[in-house]
Amino acid sequence: MTSCGLVLGLDDFKDAPRAGAGGGGAGGDSASSSGAGGCAHDERDCVGDTPRQCADGEWVHQRPCSGETRVCAKGRCVPCTEGERGCAGDKPRRCEGGAWVEEAPCARPFPGCRDGVCVPTSCQGGDAPGTGLSCGPDGDDDCCAADVVPGGTFDRSNDESYPATVSDFRLDRYEVTVGRFRAFVAALKGTRRPPPALRAGERPGVTDSGWRFDWTSSLSANTEELNPQLECDYYPTWTAAPGPNEHRPIHCVTWYEAFAFWRTVGSIAPG
């Protein structure tokens, strides 16, 4: 029996290019179609994470992007997505033209890098519980998150003779965790070796509100002396080694140790 293809002459037919064929994938650009197959010679674009290049009017798919060049952009595998931020050790970096551009290294008071932004050591995160993105009911919120509290006016001691105005300020969403304070102690902070710098943590516009020299004697001599003092008799949460309390609030901290902690995270210590 003669095939229908031969009767109708379908063997001589070729598929016509679809309208809009040759468009880009998730990381590519749409281009005008030209020639058989809907693409121009050497044209490049992406289909998801797979680059493709036009040869003799036909799209030729290449190996999918992966590893250090995981992103497909304009038909080529590149390390990053435009505008993406990340870290290279202690250096923030940004993605420009499909390549990483490193910025100045992070330094005190924000020596750690996280998601391309300089942060305090206790906010840097990593795998340590009670730090980074491990807080909240689901254990995936920023332990250093802070929310804006709208300012307003009030009467001090409910006395109309003493009105006061408070501007907007940011308040930490979570109490300082054992994990965050452990990172602070591990960085050899909060003791007389070394003590906070003179006037560290000074409030803008408030003279003599920073660290004072005579406060240094109120700190523990060193980390070895500080550790047992944090394991006080009144509901202690600190343990000599990381344990099950890393997400709980730190207790048994003196006002001076709290002040030293807050100056390292760029916040104002409690009054």
C-alpha positions as CSV (number, residue, x, y, z in Angstrom):
1,M,0.0,0.0,0.0
2,T,1.3,3.4,-0.9
3,S,1.9,5.7,2.1
4,C,-0.2,8.7,2.6
5,G,3.0,10.8,2.7
6,L,3.8,9.8,-0.8
7,V,0.3,10.4,-2.1
8,L,0.1,13.9,-0.6
9,G,3.7,14.8,-1.2
10,L,4.3,15.4,2.5
11,D,7.8,14.1,2.2
12,D,8.7,17.4,0.6
13,F,7.1,19.6,3.3
14,K,9.2,21.3,6.1
15,D,7.9,22.9,9.3
16,A,7.5,26.6,9.0
17,P,9.0,28.6,11.8
18,R,6.6,29.3,14.7
19,A,5.7,32.8,15.4
20,G,8.1,34.2,18.0
21,A,10.4,31.2,17.8
22,G,14.0,31.8,18.9
23,G,13.1,33.6,22.1
24,G,15.3,33.5,25.2
25,G,14.9,31.4,28.2
26,A,14.9,32.5,31.8
27,G,18.4,34.1,31.5
28,G,18.4,35.2,27.9
29,D,17.0,37.9,25.6
30,S,14.3,37.5,23.0
31,A,15.7,38.1,19.5
32,S,14.0,38.5,16.1
33,S,13.8,35.4,14.0
34,S,15.6,35.2,10.7
35,G,16.5,32.3,8.4
36,A,15.3,28.7,8.6
37,G,14.8,27.5,12.2
38,G,14.0,31.0,13.5
39,C,17.5,32.2,14.5
40,A,20.3,34.2,13.1
41,H,23.9,32.9,12.7
42,D,25.8,33.0,16.0
43,E,22.8,34.2,17.9
44,R,22.8,33.1,21.5
45,D,20.2,32.8,24.3
46,C,19.1,30.6,27.1
47,V,16.4,28.0,27.8
48,G,16.3,27.8,31.5
49,D,19.9,27.1,32.6
50,T,20.9,25.7,29.2
51,P,22.7,28.0,26.7
52,R,22.1,27.6,23.0
53,Q,23.7,29.0,19.9
54,C,22.4,29.4,16.3
55,A,24.3,27.5,13.6
56,D,23.2,27.3,10.0
57,G,19.8,28.7,11.0
58,E,19.2,26.0,13.7
59,W,19.4,26.2,17.5
60,V,22.2,24.0,19.0
61,H,21.8,23.3,22.7
62,Q,24.9,23.2,24.8
63,R,25.6,21.7,28.2
64,P,23.5,23.1,31.0
65,C,25.2,25.6,33.3
66,S,26.4,24.2,36.7
67,G,29.1,24.5,39.3
68,E,30.9,27.8,39.5
69,T,29.2,29.0,36.3
70,R,25.7,28.0,37.3
71,V,23.8,30.9,35.7
72,C,22.8,31.2,32.0
73,A,22.8,34.8,30.7
74,K,22.7,35.8,27.1
75,G,23.6,32.4,25.9
76,R,26.7,31.9,28.1
77,C,27.3,30.3,31.5
78,V,28.4,32.9,34.1
79,P,29.0,32.8,37.9
80,C,26.1,35.0,39.0
81,T,22.9,36.8,38.2
82,E,23.0,40.6,37.5
83,G,22.6,42.5,40.8
84,E,23.2,39.4,43.0
85,R,25.3,40.0,46.1
86,G,27.4,37.5,48.0
87,C,30.6,37.2,50.1
88,A,34.2,36.1,49.3
89,G,35.5,35.5,52.9
90,D,35.2,38.9,54.6
91,K,34.7,40.8,51.3
92,P,31.2,41.7,50.0
93,R,30.8,41.3,46.3
94,R,28.2,42.2,43.6
95,C,27.5,40.8,40.2
96,E,28.0,43.0,37.2
97,G,27.9,41.8,33.6
98,G,27.8,38.2,34.8
99,A,31.0,38.5,36.8
100,W,31.7,39.0,40.5
101,V,33.2,42.4,41.6
102,E,34.7,42.4,45.1
103,E,34.3,45.3,47.4
104,A,36.4,46.5,50.3
105,P,36.8,44.0,53.1
106,C,34.5,44.2,56.1
107,A,36.1,45.7,59.2
108,R,35.1,46.7,62.8
109,P,32.5,47.2,64.0
110,F,31.0,45.0,61.3
111,P,33.8,42.5,60.5
112,G,31.6,39.7,59.2
113,C,30.1,39.3,55.7
114,R,26.6,37.8,55.1
115,D,24.7,38.0,51.8
116,G,27.0,40.6,50.5
117,V,26.6,43.0,53.5
118,C,29.0,43.7,56.4
119,V,27.5,42.6,59.7
120,P,28.6,42.0,63.3
121,T,30.3,38.7,64.0
122,S,27.3,37.5,65.9
123,C,25.0,38.2,62.9
124,Q,27.2,36.4,60.4
125,G,25.6,33.1,61.0
126,G,27.0,30.0,59.4
127,D,26.1,26.7,61.0
128,A,26.1,28.0,64.6
129,P,22.6,27.7,66.2
130,G,21.2,30.9,67.7
131,T,23.0,33.1,65.1
132,G,22.4,34.1,61.5
133,L,19.1,32.9,60.0
134,S,18.1,30.5,62.7
135,C,15.7,32.4,65.0
136,G,11.9,32.6,65.2
137,P,9.2,29.9,65.5
138,D,10.4,28.1,62.3
139,G,14.1,28.6,62.9
140,D,14.7,30.5,59.7
141,D,14.5,34.2,60.7
142,D,17.3,36.6,61.1
143,C,18.5,36.6,64.7
144,C,19.7,40.2,64.2
145,A,16.4,41.4,62.7
146,A,15.1,44.8,64.0
147,D,11.8,46.5,63.4
148,V,11.0,50.2,63.3
149,V,9.0,51.5,66.3
150,P,7.2,54.8,65.4
151,G,8.1,57.7,67.5
152,G,5.7,60.1,69.3
153,T,5.2,62.3,72.3
154,F,4.4,61.4,75.9
155,D,4.4,62.9,79.4
156,R,7.2,61.7,81.6
157,S,5.8,60.2,84.8
158,N,2.4,61.1,83.4
159,D,3.1,64.7,84.3
160,E,2.1,67.2,81.6
161,S,4.8,69.5,82.9
162,Y,7.4,67.2,81.5
163,P,6.6,66.4,77.9
164,A,9.0,64.4,75.8
165,T,9.3,63.5,72.1
166,V,10.9,60.3,70.9
167,S,11.8,59.8,67.2
168,D,11.4,56.6,65.3
169,F,13.9,53.9,66.4
170,R,14.6,50.3,65.7
171,L,14.1,47.6,68.2
172,D,15.6,44.1,67.9
173,R,12.9,41.5,67.1
174,Y,14.6,38.9,69.3
175,E,16.5,39.0,72.6
176,V,20.2,38.4,72.4
177,T,20.6,34.6,72.1
178,V,23.2,32.5,73.8
179,G,24.5,31.7,70.3
180,R,25.1,35.4,69.5
181,F,26.8,36.0,72.8
182,R,29.0,33.0,72.3
183,A,30.2,34.4,69.0
184,F,31.0,37.6,70.9
185,V,32.9,35.8,73.6
186,A,34.8,33.6,71.0
187,A,36.0,36.8,69.4
188,L,37.7,37.7,72.7
189,K,35.2,40.5,73.5
190,G,33.6,41.6,76.7
191,T,36.6,41.3,78.9
192,R,39.6,43.5,80.0
193,R,41.7,41.6,77.4
194,P,41.1,43.6,75.3
195,P,38.6,46.2,76.7
196,P,36.3,48.3,74.5
197,A,38.0,51.4,73.1
198,L,37.5,54.7,74.9
199,R,34.2,56.4,73.9
200,A,33.1,53.3,71.9
201,G,29.4,53.2,71.4
202,E,29.0,56.9,72.0
203,R,25.5,58.1,71.0
204,P,25.2,60.7,68.3
205,G,24.8,64.2,69.9
206,V,25.2,62.8,73.5
207,T,28.6,63.8,75.0
208,D,30.4,61.3,77.2
209,S,27.9,58.5,76.4
210,G,30.5,56.0,75.1
211,W,32.7,53.6,77.0
212,R,34.6,55.1,79.9
213,F,38.0,54.1,81.1
214,D,36.9,53.5,84.7
215,W,34.3,50.9,83.5
216,T,37.0,48.6,82.3
217,S,37.7,47.3,85.9
218,S,34.0,46.0,86.0
219,L,34.8,43.5,83.2
220,S,36.2,40.0,83.8
221,A,39.9,39.8,83.4
222,N,39.7,37.3,80.5
223,T,37.5,34.7,78.8
224,E,38.5,32.0,81.3
225,E,37.2,34.2,84.2
226,L,34.0,35.3,82.3
227,N,32.8,31.7,81.5
228,P,31.9,30.6,85.0
229,Q,30.4,34.0,85.8
230,L,27.9,33.5,83.0
231,E,26.8,30.3,84.6
232,C,25.2,32.1,87.6
233,D,22.7,30.7,90.0
234,Y,19.7,32.7,88.7
235,Y,18.3,30.8,85.7
236,P,21.5,30.5,83.8
237,T,21.3,29.7,80.0
238,W,25.0,29.8,79.3
239,T,27.0,26.6,79.0
240,A,30.8,26.3,78.7
241,A,30.4,24.5,75.4
242,P,27.6,24.9,72.8
243,G,24.5,23.1,74.0
244,P,20.7,23.0,73.8
245,N,20.3,26.6,74.9
246,E,21.9,28.4,72.0
247,H,18.5,29.8,70.8
248,R,17.5,31.0,74.3
249,P,18.1,34.5,75.6
250,I,21.5,35.0,77.4
251,H,21.2,35.6,81.1
252,C,23.6,36.6,83.9
253,V,25.2,39.4,81.9
254,T,26.2,42.6,83.6
255,W,25.4,46.0,82.3
256,Y,29.0,46.5,81.3
257,E,29.2,43.3,79.4
258,A,25.9,44.2,77.7
259,F,27.3,47.6,76.7
260,A,30.5,46.0,75.3
261,F,28.3,43.6,73.3
262,W,26.1,46.3,71.8
263,R,28.9,48.5,70.7
264,T,30.2,45.6,68.6
265,V,26.9,45.4,66.7
266,G,26.5,49.1,66.1
267,S,23.5,49.5,68.4
268,I,22.9,51.7,71.4
269,A,23.2,49.9,74.8
270,P,20.3,50.0,77.2
271,G,20.3,52.9,79.6
